[in-house]
Structure formats: C-alpha cells, structure tokens
Amino acid sequence: MEKENITISRETTDSVVFSIIKQFQQRSEVGMAKYGVNLDRTDLTMLQWIQHAQEEHMDAILYLEKIKQIEQNRLKLSE
C-alpha cells in the first residue's frame, strides 16, 4: 500500500476529530510495538478478522455497561 503523509492542524480540525486522529495514531504505534504488525498485515483470514472485530466489540459493550452502572449509581446517590 502506498504510504502518504497526512497533515492535520488543530486550527482547521474540530477538537473531537483532532483528538480521535491522535488517538488512532497512538494506538497504531502501541500495536506495532506490542505485536510487531499493523492492519496492513496479510496473515489473517476473513474469519479471523471477523473474530478479532467481534472480540473488540464485546469488550466495548462491557466497558459501556460498566460506565452505565457507574452513572446509574451516581444518579441514585444524588436523589
């Protein structure tokens, strides 16, 4: 895949988009350091990619449930 440089500017990008782009970059760097591969890898089958995605989404649902419980408890305490 052809590599290209992308320049983003805090002045011309809204703060949420800028934050997410920076987080994606940092996550990519951590993944390379931890696993030695990035998403350009070609050693996984389509089913393996699907499995990885399912596991990531299951984790996300767990995090959302925990956040929801914390917020519900906070609201109960403030009543």
Secondary structure, 3 states (H helix, E strand, C coil): CCCCCCCCCCCCCCHHHHHHHHHHHHHHHHHHHHHCCCCCCCCCCHHHHHHHHHHHHHHHHHHHHHHHHHHHHHHHHCC
